[in-house]
Amino acid sequence: MSETEKMSLEDLGDLKPDMEALVAALLKNHRIDPNLYVEYDVKRGLRDSAGKGVLTGLTEVSDVNGYELIGGRRIPAEGSLYYQGIPVADLVAGQEGRKFGFEETIYLLLFGRLPNPGELGQFLVVMGEMQELSGRFVRDVVMKASCENIMNALQRCVLSLYTYDPAPEDISPGNVLRQCLELIAKLPLLTVYSYHSYRHFRRDDTLLIRNPKKGLSLAENILLMLRPDGQYTQLEAKVLDIALILHAEHGGGNNSTFTTRVVTSSGTDTYSSVAASIGSLKGPRHGGANLKVENMFADIKAHVPDWTDEEAVAGYLKKILNKEAFDRTGLIYGMGHAVYTLSDPRQVILKRFARALAEEKGRENEFALYERTEKLAGGLIMEHRKLFKNVCANVDFYSGFVYSMLGIPQELFTPMFAIARMPGWSAHRLEELIGAGKIIRPAYKYVGTHTDFVPVEERG
């Protein structure tokens, strides 16, 4: 080490950290001229100029459609969603009078077809056996270092399960299937227990840990474990079951599922893959959107005294669009979608169940406000942004309201999404592994400049 370097290191001890200067240097170094994206035809966000996703892979797991091709032109159409080729609307309709709709959906997504009665019965037994956590794990992992954001708690718990797995690095299809089924079954417990831990250690609530019951659906067990009295109505369990079905899968291009495929393509273990997908889903632009909708409606309720006054509601929505109200981003949350144009099929179905639940809960006035806002918002957004493409409500528009009516706390809105999406992530992970594709590695164009190295004592 030179004398100059020794003096520099000694002098560092007398310097106070100047974070503002470091941040300024950081921002200066990472600003790229936005015109360069146009010059090099970069598909920002992996979308083309029309907002359509760039084709990066193939899948049989699900299909998402918001347009029809007529004469080579993409014409807006009512949205449709297919799980393994079956319309999700038909899947939901087929659950009338049954309570294991989500479990049947899990089977469909993983194995490509609906189970017969015997197969479904065997599958429920397997899932029931896997739906447990040892007291040691709950004590040593879930209860230690409680976290205010349950999504981060889920990541920590999922990664910790690696240690308890006898073959964590085995990525053969059979072993990964076992791991995925374990995670699908255990994620509800990890979620609810992490929430109770957070409430006890950070909010001084009574600690409540209730084990799931064999023979109940995942939806029923979530309500059983979450509520202090463990009680729920059949409509509540049915609505939660439907919400889980509708959120279970949405094509390979959504952010968290694409994360699953990218990370899986590297050959890493299942727990690392799932933790990465949870991190993606946590973002407010993805799984956190339903909470933004609920916060927006709380703001509307506080500032519009008469919820039945359509002009007053429209006036406040205009203020939101003009960045004069709510969070001043100019966004009406829950409106618009990257694929759907005329309607989001998930929203259409969930809205129907939201209405039924609102009637049971005596919250028809709130439902009417949501419906009134949905009716007004699309046109106002199109007018404000001078759009010709229709703007429809997406599934997030009613999902937060549904969760609130079910007594699910806001801290669990996004974790509920993770519970629902785990089967979709699993199906895509298995498809990526079995397909033995290449590691996903898109290109980035270098637009910096090459410079010579300058010795430290010669730098200004």
Secondary structure, DSSP 4 states (H G I P E B T S, - for coil): --HHHHHHHHHHTTPPP-HHHHHHHHHHHT---THHHHHTT--GGGB-TTSPBPP----SSEEEEEEEEETTEEEEEEEEEEETTEEHHHHHHTTTT-S-HHHHHHHHHHHSSPPPHHHHHHHHHHHHHHS---HHHIIIIISSS--SSHHHHHHHHHHHHHHH-SSTT--SHHHHHHHHHHHHHHHHHHHHHHHHHHHHHHH-PPP------TTS-HHHHHHHHHSTT----HHHHHHHHHHHHHHS---TTSHHHHHHHHHHHTT--HHHHHHHHHHHHHSTTTTTHHHHHHHHHHHHHHH-S-TT-HHHHHHHHHHHHTTSSTTSSS--TTB--SS-SSB-HHHHHHHHHHHHHHHHHT-HHHHHHHHHHHHHHHHHHHHHHT--S---B-THHHHHHHHHHTT--GGGHHHHHHHHHHHHHHHHHHHHHHHT-PPP-------S-------GGG--
